[in-house]
Amino acid sequence: MFYHGRAHDGPVDTHLYDRLKVRPDATEDEIKKSYRKLAKEYHPDKNSEHGEKVNVIFLWPKKHLTYNYILFRRPRRKFQDTVYPLNVSLEDVYNGKTSKLQLSKKALCRKCSGSGGRSGHSYECNSCRGRGVKNVVQQIGPGMIQQMQVRCPDCRGEGSKIPESDKCTSCKGEKFENVKKILEVHVEPGMRHGERVVFPSEGDQADPNVEPGDVVIVIQVKDHDTFEREGDDLYIKKLVYLDLFFF
């Protein structure tokens, strides 16, 4: 159970990144580095032909550049949380209990550190040149066309594609492996039915660019043969004969 977190298949507005000559998933440092380089290259004192272009594109205040980076950057992706029910008795939630739970999850390949490549690094996709998106042209009417960007189908929007000859021999280029994990779940006294115990970042991670999900344990209190719980109180239903009160 995981969310791949791929870029969507519809149009992607990346014109600001294109003008700065960086990928849509570039870091803030990469954007600033490219900004400084292009600002020098197209500065009016050195290149009068592009003076207007400089004023429009590259001579933004730093805070304006940061604003555009935050506005158009992709949110940090995360795999879907893995949810497990844990059946406990009424006695367990009264006294407290520690249970060991063994689970299977996807983790980054230890041999290639999640790169998927045998040599320890990935390769730029030739189809999209590492951008993760491709420009396509569609006709929207007589004599009218529209250019837009869509997720690259060859690399599935990742920007990298590993050749068969250089795929990791352990994970076969998948970047992850299935591993066993044992978690200790502490059931605290007084816990209620449906209460959750969360283990942050202990869930699936099949891509180094996506944060691992959490493991969520949901407490399931089994019905008791004698007692019934309501809030912090225990109730018992018992048939009592009237003559017992007189002797």
HELIX and SHEET records of a PDB file:
HELIX    1   1 HIS A   15  LEU A   20  1                                   6    
HELIX    2   2 GLU A   28  GLU A   41  1                                  14    
HELIX    3   3 SER A   48  HIS A   50  5                                   3    
HELIX    4   4 GLY A   51  LYS A   53  1                                   3    
HELIX    5   5 VAL A   54  PHE A   58  3                                   5    
HELIX    6   6 LYS A   62  PHE A   72  1                                  11    
HELIX    7   7 LEU A   90  ASN A   95  1                                   6    
HELIX    8   8 GLU A  164  ASP A  166  5                                   3    
HELIX    9   9 LEU A  242  PHE A  246  5                                   5    
SHEET    1   A 3 THR A  82  VAL A  88  0                                        
SHEET    2   A 3 VAL A 215  VAL A 221  1                                        
SHEET    3   A 3 ARG A 196  PHE A 199 -1                                        
SHEET    1   B 2 LYS A  97  LEU A 108  0                                        
SHEET    2   B 2 PHE A 176  VAL A 187 -1                                        
SHEET    1   C 2 VAL A 133  GLY A 141  0                                        
SHEET    2   C 2 MET A 144  ARG A 151 -1                                        
SHEET    1   D 2 PHE A 227  GLU A 230  0                                        
SHEET    2   D 2 ASP A 233  ILE A 236 -1                                        
END                                                                             
